[in-house]
Amino acid sequence: MEVAHRGRSGAEFSVSSFSEHLDVSKYPLRREYCSVLPQSVLCRKKMGFPLPLGQWAIGDGARDYRNLVLGGDSPLCDLFDLHALKRWFEGGRLNPSDAFGRKFWLLANLGLFFKEVLA
């Protein structure tokens, strides 16, 4: 979905084209490597990159987040059935997809918000 905005001058512009047009942070790199990289790479739009959130969720790096979401003193206990969350997590551990990882990441952020802001 393209979002259009109207600037102070009254001219309408799209967020994505505005971002690409004023992408000055990449200008030095584009200038430096213009003789090495193909034009298609130099001029392409910004691209995202995949994050292996499913693997992260079950790995050692997320241990504290797992305790936050699934631990006995989890700030999420008032919102969710902790036993159901643990069953959901164990099912995700068997097939740690990125969709599972994104859901876990959202739960961890919600837990942090409750712990830091609402505590």
N, CA, C and O atoms as CSV, one atom per row, in Angstrom:
chain,resi,resn,atom,element,x,y,z
A,1,MET,N,N,0.838,-1.172,0.000
A,1,MET,CA,C,0.000,0.000,0.000
A,1,MET,C,C,0.882,1.234,0.000
A,1,MET,O,O,1.742,1.394,0.866
A,2,GLU,N,N,0.674,2.069,-0.934
A,2,GLU,CA,C,1.450,3.301,-1.050
A,2,GLU,C,C,0.752,4.395,-0.254
A,2,GLU,O,O,-0.445,4.623,-0.429
A,3,VAL,N,N,1.484,5.065,0.607
A,3,VAL,CA,C,0.929,6.142,1.414
A,3,VAL,C,C,1.392,7.467,0.837
A,3,VAL,O,O,2.590,7.693,0.667
A,4,ALA,N,N,0.454,8.330,0.539
A,4,ALA,CA,C,0.799,9.636,-0.008
A,4,ALA,C,C,0.636,10.695,1.073
A,4,ALA,O,O,-0.266,10.616,1.908
A,5,HIS,N,N,1.503,11.665,1.046
A,5,HIS,CA,C,1.461,12.783,1.987
A,5,HIS,C,C,1.515,14.085,1.215
A,5,HIS,O,O,1.994,14.131,0.082
A,6,ARG,N,N,1.026,15.128,1.831
A,6,ARG,CA,C,1.083,16.449,1.226
A,6,ARG,C,C,2.050,17.285,2.047
A,6,ARG,O,O,1.876,17.458,3.253
A,7,GLY,N,N,3.072,17.801,1.375
A,7,GLY,CA,C,4.080,18.620,2.035
A,7,GLY,C,C,3.577,20.034,2.277
A,7,GLY,O,O,2.447,20.362,1.914
A,8,ARG,N,N,4.402,20.873,2.886
A,8,ARG,CA,C,4.034,22.262,3.178
A,8,ARG,C,C,3.698,23.041,1.910
A,8,ARG,O,O,2.838,23.922,1.922
A,9,SER,N,N,4.376,22.714,0.833
A,9,SER,CA,C,4.125,23.436,-0.419
A,9,SER,C,C,2.817,23.002,-1.072
A,9,SER,O,O,2.365,23.618,-2.037
A,10,GLY,N,N,2.213,21.946,-0.547
A,10,GLY,CA,C,0.982,21.438,-1.130
A,10,GLY,C,C,1.217,20.309,-2.113
A,10,GLY,O,O,0.267,19.664,-2.558
A,11,ALA,N,N,2.477,20.063,-2.459
A,11,ALA,CA,C,2.790,18.983,-3.397
A,11,ALA,C,C,2.614,17.642,-2.702
A,11,ALA,O,O,2.972,17.480,-1.536
A,12,GLU,N,N,2.063,16.695,-3.426
A,12,GLU,CA,C,1.858,15.360,-2.883
A,12,GLU,C,C,3.052,14.488,-3.233
A,12,GLU,O,O,3.574,14.561,-4.345
A,13,PHE,N,N,3.486,13.662,-2.284
A,13,PHE,CA,C,4.596,12.750,-2.539
A,13,PHE,C,C,4.343,11.448,-1.806
A,13,PHE,O,O,3.619,11.411,-0.811
A,14,SER,N,N,4.950,10.372,-2.311
A,14,SER,CA,C,4.817,9.079,-1.651
A,14,SER,C,C,5.996,8.878,-0.712
A,14,SER,O,O,7.103,9.358,-0.957
A,15,VAL,N,N,5.729,8.159,0.365
A,15,VAL,CA,C,6.766,7.932,1.359
A,15,VAL,C,C,7.935,7.170,0.759
A,15,VAL,O,O,9.087,7.534,0.995
A,16,SER,N,N,7.666,6.117,-0.014
A,16,SER,CA,C,8.761,5.312,-0.551
A,16,SER,C,C,9.602,6.101,-1.550
A,16,SER,O,O,10.828,5.986,-1.543
A,17,SER,N,N,8.972,6.895,-2.404
A,17,SER,CA,C,9.766,7.649,-3.370
A,17,SER,C,C,10.555,8.749,-2.676
A,17,SER,O,O,11.678,9.057,-3.077
A,18,PHE,N,N,9.980,9.338,-1.644
A,18,PHE,CA,C,10.686,10.365,-0.880
A,18,PHE,C,C,11.913,9.762,-0.218
A,18,PHE,O,O,12.993,10.353,-0.240
A,19,SER,N,N,11.746,8.592,0.368
A,19,SER,CA,C,12.858,7.918,1.033
A,19,SER,C,C,13.959,7.570,0.041
A,19,SER,O,O,15.139,7.773,0.326
A,20,GLU,N,N,13.583,7.051,-1.115
A,20,GLU,CA,C,14.581,6.686,-2.119
A,20,GLU,C,C,15.261,7.920,-2.702
A,20,GLU,O,O,16.470,7.920,-2.934
A,21,HIS,N,N,14.486,8.960,-2.933
A,21,HIS,CA,C,15.036,10.171,-3.540
A,21,HIS,C,C,16.064,10.835,-2.630
A,21,HIS,O,O,17.077,11.348,-3.104
A,22,LEU,N,N,15.808,10.827,-1.348
A,22,LEU,CA,C,16.703,11.485,-0.408
A,22,LEU,C,C,17.600,10.501,0.340
A,22,LEU,O,O,18.016,10.765,1.468
A,23,ASP,N,N,17.889,9.388,-0.281
A,23,ASP,CA,C,18.727,8.373,0.351
A,23,ASP,C,C,20.188,8.810,0.274
A,23,ASP,O,O,21.001,8.179,-0.402
A,24,VAL,N,N,20.508,9.880,0.965
A,24,VAL,CA,C,21.852,10.446,0.888
A,24,VAL,C,C,22.872,9.627,1.671
A,24,VAL,O,O,24.075,9.764,1.448
A,25,SER,N,N,22.410,8.784,2.578
A,25,SER,CA,C,23.360,8.004,3.370
A,25,SER,C,C,24.143,7.013,2.508
A,25,SER,O,O,25.262,6.636,2.858
A,26,LYS,N,N,23.568,6.598,1.402
A,26,LYS,CA,C,24.251,5.646,0.524
A,26,LYS,C,C,25.031,6.342,-0.596
A,26,LYS,O,O,25.761,5.686,-1.340
A,27,TYR,N,N,24.886,7.628,-0.717
A,27,TYR,CA,C,25.531,8.345,-1.812
A,27,TYR,C,C,27.043,8.122,-1.862
A,27,TYR,O,O,27.561,7.823,-2.938
A,28,PRO,N,N,27.778,8.251,-0.750
A,28,PRO,CA,C,29.232,8.028,-0.831
A,28,PRO,C,C,29.585,6.613,-1.306
A,28,PRO,O,O,30.530,6.435,-2.074
A,29,LEU,N,N,28.833,5.617,-0.853
A,29,LEU,CA,C,29.104,4.243,-1.297
A,29,LEU,C,C,28.799,4.075,-2.782
A,29,LEU,O,O,29.561,3.448,-3.518
A,30,ARG,N,N,27.684,4.640,-3.206
A,30,ARG,CA,C,27.337,4.539,-4.632
A,30,ARG,C,C,28.385,5.222,-5.500
A,30,ARG,O,O,28.770,4.695,-6.543
A,31,ARG,N,N,28.843,6.382,-5.076
A,31,ARG,CA,C,29.859,7.115,-5.828
A,31,ARG,C,C,31.174,6.330,-5.861
A,31,ARG,O,O,31.820,6.244,-6.906
A,32,GLU,N,N,31.565,5.767,-4.733
A,32,GLU,CA,C,32.840,5.060,-4.617
A,32,GLU,C,C,32.868,3.783,-5.461
A,32,GLU,O,O,33.895,3.443,-6.047
A,33,TYR,N,N,31.745,3.089,-5.518
A,33,TYR,CA,C,31.723,1.785,-6.193
A,33,TYR,C,C,31.020,1.813,-7.538
A,33,TYR,O,O,30.703,0.752,-8.077
A,34,CYS,N,N,30.767,2.979,-8.095
A,34,CYS,CA,C,30.047,3.062,-9.369
A,34,CYS,C,C,30.812,2.388,-10.517
A,34,CYS,O,O,30.197,1.951,-11.489
A,35,SER,N,N,32.118,2.301,-10.417
A,35,SER,CA,C,32.891,1.652,-11.482
A,35,SER,C,C,32.968,0.135,-11.292
A,35,SER,O,O,33.398,-0.584,-12.193
A,36,VAL,N,N,32.554,-0.342,-10.131
A,36,VAL,CA,C,32.666,-1.775,-9.821
A,36,VAL,C,C,31.314,-2.480,-9.876
A,36,VAL,O,O,31.212,-3.593,-10.391
A,37,LEU,N,N,30.284,-1.836,-9.349
A,37,LEU,CA,C,28.966,-2.463,-9.271
A,37,LEU,C,C,28.135,-2.149,-10.508
A,37,LEU,O,O,28.246,-1.065,-11.081
A,38,PRO,N,N,27.301,-3.104,-10.919
A,38,PRO,CA,C,26.418,-2.836,-12.054
A,38,PRO,C,C,25.391,-1.761,-11.696
A,38,PRO,O,O,25.037,-1.595,-10.529
A,39,GLN,N,N,24.927,-1.050,-12.689
A,39,GLN,CA,C,23.953,0.021,-12.506
A,39,GLN,C,C,22.690,-0.493,-11.817
A,39,GLN,O,O,22.077,0.215,-11.018
A,40,SER,N,N,22.306,-1.735,-12.134
A,40,SER,CA,C,21.093,-2.299,-11.535
A,40,SER,C,C,21.218,-2.415,-10.009
A,40,SER,O,O,20.220,-2.298,-9.297
A,41,VAL,N,N,22.414,-2.639,-9.515
A,41,VAL,CA,C,22.642,-2.715,-8.071
A,41,VAL,C,C,22.718,-1.314,-7.474
A,41,VAL,O,O,22.157,-1.056,-6.409
A,42,LEU,N,N,23.394,-0.435,-8.145
A,42,LEU,CA,C,23.559,0.932,-7.642
A,42,LEU,C,C,22.241,1.677,-7.523
A,42,LEU,O,O,22.085,2.509,-6.629
A,43,CYS,N,N,21.292,1.397,-8.402
A,43,CYS,CA,C,20.049,2.168,-8.461
A,43,CYS,C,C,18.828,1.432,-7.926
A,43,CYS,O,O,17.722,1.970,-7.976
A,44,ARG,N,N,18.998,0.230,-7.422
A,44,ARG,CA,C,17.810,-0.488,-6.962
A,44,ARG,C,C,17.299,0.081,-5.640
A,44,ARG,O,O,18.023,0.729,-4.884
A,45,LYS,N,N,16.039,-0.189,-5.403
A,45,LYS,CA,C,15.401,0.275,-4.180
A,45,LYS,C,C,15.971,-0.485,-2.989
A,45,LYS,O,O,16.605,-1.530,-3.130
A,46,LYS,N,N,15.725,0.073,-1.826
A,46,LYS,CA,C,16.169,-0.577,-0.600
A,46,LYS,C,C,15.526,-1.952,-0.504
A,46,LYS,O,O,14.381,-2.142,-0.915
A,47,MET,N,N,16.258,-2.896,0.035
A,47,MET,CA,C,15.759,-4.252,0.174
A,47,MET,C,C,15.912,-4.688,1.624
A,47,MET,O,O,16.922,-4.403,2.268
A,48,GLY,N,N,14.918,-5.369,2.116
A,48,GLY,CA,C,15.012,-5.940,3.454
A,48,GLY,C,C,15.870,-7.189,3.428
A,48,GLY,O,O,16.322,-7.626,2.370
A,49,PHE,N,N,16.084,-7.743,4.572
A,49,PHE,CA,C,16.831,-8.992,4.648
A,49,PHE,C,C,16.170,-9.872,5.701
A,49,PHE,O,O,15.631,-9.372,6.689
A,50,PRO,N,N,16.213,-11.181,5.488
A,50,PRO,CA,C,15.534,-12.089,6.415
A,50,PRO,C,C,16.288,-12.205,7.741
A,50,PRO,O,O,17.519,-12.206,7.781
A,51,LEU,N,N,15.533,-12.301,8.797
A,51,LEU,CA,C,16.095,-12.550,10.121
A,51,LEU,C,C,15.631,-13.928,10.564
A,51,LEU,O,O,14.434,-14.211,10.521
A,52,PRO,N,N,16.529,-14.775,10.981
A,52,PRO,CA,C,16.144,-16.129,11.409
A,52,PRO,C,C,15.574,-16.119,12.828
A,52,PRO,O,O,16.169,-16.683,13.746
A,53,LEU,N,N,14.418,-15.476,13.000
A,53,LEU,CA,C,13.853,-15.317,14.334
A,53,LEU,C,C,13.447,-16.639,14.973
A,53,LEU,O,O,13.507,-16.780,16.195
A,54,GLY,N,N,13.039,-17.596,14.169
A,54,GLY,CA,C,12.679,-18.897,14.726
A,54,GLY,C,C,13.870,-19.569,15.387
A,54,GLY,O,O,13.766,-20.075,16.504
A,55,GLN,N,N,14.998,-19.572,14.699
A,55,GLN,CA,C,16.215,-20.171,15.269
A,55,GLN,C,C,16.683,-19.377,16.485
A,55,GLN,O,O,17.147,-19.952,17.469
A,56,TRP,N,N,16.558,-18.043,16.411
A,56,TRP,CA,C,16.943,-17.210,17.549
A,56,TRP,C,C,16.098,-17.546,18.776
A,56,TRP,O,O,16.627,-17.653,19.882
A,57,ALA,N,N,14.789,-17.711,18.587
A,57,ALA,CA,C,13.875,-17.934,19.708
A,57,ALA,C,C,14.223,-19.188,20.501
A,57,ALA,O,O,14.012,-19.233,21.713
A,58,ILE,N,N,14.748,-20.194,19.833
A,58,ILE,CA,C,15.057,-21.443,20.549
A,58,ILE,C,C,16.532,-21.537,20.944
A,58,ILE,O,O,16.930,-22.485,21.622
A,59,GLY,N,N,17.337,-20.570,20.530
A,59,GLY,CA,C,18.771,-20.606,20.803
A,59,GLY,C,C,19.142,-19.993,22.145
A,59,GLY,O,O,18.293,-19.474,22.870
A,60,ASP,N,N,20.422,-20.063,22.454
A,60,ASP,CA,C,20.933,-19.559,23.730
A,60,ASP,C,C,20.770,-18.045,23.866
A,60,ASP,O,O,20.606,-17.545,24.979
A,61,GLY,N,N,20.811,-17.311,22.761
A,61,GLY,CA,C,20.717,-15.864,22.819
A,61,GLY,C,C,19.377,-15.344,23.302
A,61,GLY,O,O,19.278,-14.184,23.701
A,62,ALA,N,N,18.349,-16.172,23.276
A,62,ALA,CA,C,17.018,-15.740,23.697
A,62,ALA,C,C,16.618,-16.310,25.058
A,62,ALA,O,O,15.449,-16.242,25.438
A,63,ARG,N,N,17.568,-16.864,25.782
A,63,ARG,CA,C,17.249,-17.505,27.073
A,63,ARG,C,C,16.527,-16.534,28.015
A,63,ARG,O,O,15.507,-16.893,28.603
A,64,ASP,N,N,17.039,-15.324,28.162
A,64,ASP,CA,C,16.403,-14.352,29.061
A,64,ASP,C,C,15.002,-13.983,28.591
A,64,ASP,O,O,14.109,-13.758,29.408
A,65,TYR,N,N,14.812,-13.921,27.287
A,65,TYR,CA,C,13.490,-13.606,26.750
A,65,TYR,C,C,12.520,-14.758,26.991
A,65,TYR,O,O,11.343,-14.538,27.275
A,66,ARG,N,N,13.017,-15.983,26.876
A,66,ARG,CA,C,12.152,-17.136,27.169
A,66,ARG,C,C,11.718,-17.104,28.630
A,66,ARG,O,O,10.558,-17.374,28.942
A,67,ASN,N,N,12.652,-16.774,29.529
A,67,ASN,CA,C,12.287,-16.671,30.943
A,67,ASN,C,C,11.261,-15.558,31.165
A,67,ASN,O,O,10.348,-15.703,31.978
A,68,LEU,N,N,11.411,-14.467,30.452
A,68,LEU,CA,C,10.479,-13.351,30.572
A,68,LEU,C,C,9.080,-13.749,30.117
A,68,LEU,O,O,8.090,-13.393,30.756
A,69,VAL,N,N,9.001,-14.484,29.016
A,69,VAL,CA,C,7.701,-14.858,28.452
A,69,VAL,C,C,7.116,-16.075,29.159
A,69,VAL,O,O,5.914,-16.115,29.424
A,70,LEU,N,N,7.948,-17.068,29.466
A,70,LEU,CA,C,7.447,-18.355,29.942
A,70,LEU,C,C,7.685,-18.626,31.418
A,70,LEU,O,O,7.175,-19.610,31.954
A,71,GLY,N,N,8.452,-17.767,32.085
A,71,GLY,CA,C,8.787,-17.988,33.489
A,71,GLY,C,C,7.590,-17.818,34.411
A,71,GLY,O,O,6.588,-17.207,34.040
A,72,GLY,N,N,7.703,-18.360,35.603
A,72,GLY,CA,C,6.617,-18.308,36.586
A,72,GLY,C,C,6.218,-16.898,36.984
A,72,GLY,O,O,5.064,-16.660,37.339
A,73,ASP,N,N,7.153,-15.959,36.929
A,73,ASP,CA,C,6.846,-14.571,37.284
A,73,ASP,C,C,6.705,-13.679,36.047
A,73,ASP,O,O,6.933,-12.471,36.113
A,74,SER,N,N,6.329,-14.284,34.932
A,74,SER,CA,C,6.176,-13.541,33.684
A,74,SER,C,C,5.116,-12.464,33.830
A,74,SER,O,O,4.044,-12.712,34.382
A,75,PRO,N,N,5.415,-11.256,33.330
A,75,PRO,CA,C,4.396,-10.205,33.370
A,75,PRO,C,C,3.209,-10.494,32.448
A,75,PRO,O,O,2.215,-9.769,32.477
A,76,LEU,N,N,3.304,-11.534,31.641
A,76,LEU,CA,C,2.222,-11.890,30.717
A,76,LEU,C,C,1.213,-12.852,31.336
A,76,LEU,O,O,0.208,-13.187,30.709
A,77,CYS,N,N,1.478,-13.298,32.568
A,77,CYS,CA,C,0.600,-14.288,33.201
A,77,CYS,C,C,-0.839,-13.808,33.335
A,77,CYS,O,O,-1.768,-14.615,33.304
A,78,ASP,N,N,-1.027,-12.503,33.483
A,78,ASP,CA,C,-2.396,-11.991,33.625
A,78,ASP,C,C,-3.143,-11.959,32.298
A,78,ASP,O,O,-4.372,-11.901,32.277
A,79,LEU,N,N,-2.415,-11.997,31.203
A,79,LEU,CA,C,-3.045,-11.949,29.878
A,79,LEU,C,C,-3.210,-13.316,29.242
A,79,LEU,O,O,-4.194,-13.570,28.548
A,80,PHE,N,N,-2.249,-14.196,29.478
A,80,PHE,CA,C,-2.210,-15.485,28.791
A,80,PHE,C,C,-2.139,-16.629,29.795
A,80,PHE,O,O,-1.639,-16.483,30.910
A,81,ASP,N,N,-2.653,-17.758,29.362
A,81,ASP,CA,C,-2.507,-18.989,30.129
A,81,ASP,C,C,-1.065,-19.467,29.948
A,81,ASP,O,O,-0.675,-19.853,28.846
A,82,LEU,N,N,-0.280,-19.444,31.016
A,82,LEU,CA,C,1.138,-19.776,30.938
A,82,LEU,C,C,1.366,-21.198,30.427
A,82,LEU,O,O,2.313,-21.440,29.679
A,83,HIS,N,N,0.513,-22.136,30.822
A,83,HIS,CA,C,0.660,-23.522,30.347
A,83,HIS,C,C,0.418,-23.598,28.837
A,83,HIS,O,O,1.106,-24.336,28.133
A,84,ALA,N,N,-0.558,-22.837,28.344
A,84,ALA,CA,C,-0.824,-22.812,26.897
A,84,ALA,C,C,0.346,-22.174,26.154
A,84,ALA,O,O,0.715,-22.639,25.076
A,85,LEU,N,N,0.934,-21.118,26.713
A,85,LEU,CA,C,2.107,-20.500,26.091
A,85,LEU,C,C,3.269,-21.482,26.011
A,85,LEU,O,O,3.965,-21.556,24.999
A,86,LYS,N,N,3.467,-22.231,27.087
A,86,LYS,CA,C,4.567,-23.211,27.101
A,86,LYS,C,C,4.325,-24.309,26.071
A,86,LYS,O,O,5.262,-24.740,25.400
A,87,ARG,N,N,3.085,-24.766,25.937
A,87,ARG,CA,C,2.771,-25.779,24.916
A,87,ARG,C,C,3.006,-25.212,23.522
A,87,ARG,O,O,3.567,-25.886,22.659
A,88,TRP,N,N,2.572,-23.964,23.304
A,88,TRP,CA,C,2.797,-23.315,22.013
A,88,TRP,C,C,4.287,-23.222,21.714
A,88,TRP,O,O,4.715,-23.499,20.594
A,89,PHE,N,N,5.075,-22.836,22.705
A,89,PHE,CA,C,6.513,-22.694,22.488
A,89,PHE,C,C,7.161,-24.044,22.191
A,89,PHE,O,O,8.007,-24.138,21.301
A,90,GLU,N,N,6.785,-25.066,22.907
A,90,GLU,CA,C,7.365,-26.393,22.666
A,90,GLU,C,C,7.015,-26.893,21.269
A,90,GLU,O,O,7.839,-27.542,20.626
A,91,GLY,N,N,5.807,-26.604,20.789
A,91,GLY,CA,C,5.445,-26.951,19.414
A,91,GLY,C,C,6.295,-26.183,18.414
A,91,GLY,O,O,6.721,-26.739,17.401
A,92,GLY,N,N,6.543,-24.912,18.693
A,92,GLY,CA,C,7.388,-24.101,17.823
A,92,GLY,C,C,8.840,-24.531,17.840
A,92,GLY,O,O,9.548,-24.397,16.842
A,93,ARG,N,N,9.279,-25.044,18.967
A,93,ARG,CA,C,10.664,-25.519,19.071
A,93,ARG,C,C,10.930,-26.672,18.101
A,93,ARG,O,O,12.049,-26.829,17.613
A,94,LEU,N,N,9.911,-27.471,17.825
A,94,LEU,CA,C,10.065,-28.601,16.899
A,94,LEU,C,C,10.225,-28.130,15.461
A,94,LEU,O,O,10.911,-28.772,14.666
A,95,ASN,N,N,9.593,-27.007,15.126
A,95,ASN,CA,C,9.688,-26.441,13.783
A,95,ASN,C,C,9.818,-24.925,13.926
A,95,ASN,O,O,8.836,-24.201,13.768
A,96,PRO,N,N,11.035,-24.439,14.227
A,96,PRO,CA,C,11.214,-23.008,14.523
A,96,PRO,C,C,11.158,-22.119,13.283
A,96,PRO,O,O,12.179,-21.609,12.821
A,97,SER,N,N,9.953,-21.944,12.757
A,97,SER,CA,C,9.770,-21.125,11.561
A,97,SER,C,C,9.941,-19.647,11.906
A,97,SER,O,O,9.940,-19.262,13.076
A,98,ASP,N,N,10.087,-18.839,10.878
A,98,ASP,CA,C,10.189,-17.399,11.099
A,98,ASP,C,C,8.876,-16.827,11.637
A,98,ASP,O,O,8.890,-15.873,12.414
A,99,ALA,N,N,7.745,-17.402,11.230
A,99,ALA,CA,C,6.452,-16.949,11.746
A,99,ALA,C,C,6.380,-17.193,13.255
A,99,ALA,O,O,5.923,-16.329,14.003
A,100,PHE,N,N,6.827,-18.356,13.699
A,100,PHE,CA,C,6.892,-18.654,15.130
A,100,PHE,C,C,7.819,-17.661,15.825
A,100,PHE,O,O,7.483,-17.139,16.888
A,101,GLY,N,N,8.975,-17.398,15.235
A,101,GLY,CA,C,9.935,-16.472,15.825
A,101,GLY,C,C,9.387,-15.061,15.939
A,101,GLY,O,O,9.622,-14.380,16.937
A,102,ARG,N,N,8.649,-14.614,14.911
A,102,ARG,CA,C,8.051,-13.273,14.967
A,102,ARG,C,C,7.031,-13.171,16.092
A,102,ARG,O,O,6.982,-12.159,16.791
A,103,LYS,N,N,6.215,-14.209,16.274
A,103,LYS,CA,C,5.223,-14.212,17.353
A,103,LYS,C,C,5.922,-14.202,18.712
A,103,LYS,O,O,5.509,-13.490,19.627
A,104,PHE,N,N,6.979,-14.995,18.834
A,104,PHE,CA,C,7.719,-15.004,20.095
A,104,PHE,C,C,8.347,-13.633,20.353
A,104,PHE,O,O,8.323,-13.139,21.480
A,105,TRP,N,N,8.909,-13.018,19.304
A,105,TRP,CA,C,9.511,-11.692,19.427
A,105,TRP,C,C,8.470,-10.673,19.907
A,105,TRP,O,O,8.765,-9.845,20.768
A,106,LEU,N,N,7.264,-10.734,19.354
A,106,LEU,CA,C,6.195,-9.831,19.778
A,106,LEU,C,C,5.812,-10.069,21.232
A,106,LEU,O,O,5.601,-9.115,21.981
A,107,LEU,N,N,5.721,-11.327,21.636
A,107,LEU,CA,C,5.411,-11.635,23.032
A,107,LEU,C,C,6.511,-11.130,23.961
A,107,LEU,O,O,6.228,-10.589,25.030
A,108,ALA,N,N,7.766,-11.308,23.552
A,108,ALA,CA,C,8.881,-10.833,24.374
A,108,ALA,C,C,8.837,-9.311,24.513
A,108,ALA,O,O,9.086,-8.782,25.597
A,109,ASN,N,N,8.524,-8.608,23.433
A,109,ASN,CA,C,8.423,-7.145,23.508
A,109,ASN,C,C,7.253,-6.715,24.385
A,109,ASN,O,O,7.365,-5.748,25.138
A,110,LEU,N,N,6.149,-7.415,24.296
A,110,LEU,CA,C,5.013,-7.114,25.156
A,110,LEU,C,C,5.391,-7.344,26.618
A,110,LEU,O,O,5.049,-6.542,27.488
A,111,GLY,N,N,6.095,-8.436,26.881
A,111,GLY,CA,C,6.560,-8.716,28.240
A,111,GLY,C,C,7.491,-7.635,28.761
A,111,GLY,O,O,7.378,-7.215,29.912
A,112,LEU,N,N,8.417,-7.181,27.913
A,112,LEU,CA,C,9.327,-6.099,28.315
A,112,LEU,C,C,8.558,-4.812,28.604
A,112,LEU,O,O,8.857,-4.110,29.570
A,113,PHE,N,N,7.572,-4.506,27.771
A,113,PHE,CA,C,6.766,-3.318,27.977
A,113,PHE,C,C,6.048,-3.385,29.324
A,113,PHE,O,O,6.062,-2.424,30.093
A,114,PHE,N,N,5.428,-4.516,29.599
A,114,PHE,CA,C,4.727,-4.664,30.872
A,114,PHE,C,C,5.691,-4.561,32.048
A,114,PHE,O,O,5.383,-3.928,33.058
A,115,LYS,N,N,6.834,-5.173,31.914
A,115,LYS,CA,C,7.817,-5.176,33.009
A,115,LYS,C,C,8.395,-3.784,33.258
A,115,LYS,O,O,8.526,-3.359,34.406
A,116,GLU,N,N,8.737,-3.081,32.189
A,116,GLU,CA,C,9.431,-1.791,32.321
A,116,GLU,C,C,8.488,-0.603,32.495
A,116,GLU,O,O,8.803,0.335,33.228
A,117,VAL,N,N,7.357,-0.636,31.840
A,117,VAL,CA,C,6.483,0.535,31.826
A,117,VAL,C,C,5.317,0.414,32.811
A,117,VAL,O,O,4.977,1.376,33.499
A,118,LEU,N,N,4.727,-0.735,32.871
A,118,LEU,CA,C,3.533,-0.887,33.698
A,118,LEU,C,C,3.807,-1.455,35.079
A,118,LEU,O,O,2.885,-1.599,35.883
A,119,ALA,N,N,5.033,-1.772,35.359
A,119,ALA,CA,C,5.360,-2.360,36.672
A,119,ALA,C,C,5.381,-1.313,37.760
A,119,ALA,O,O,5.637,-1.635,38.920
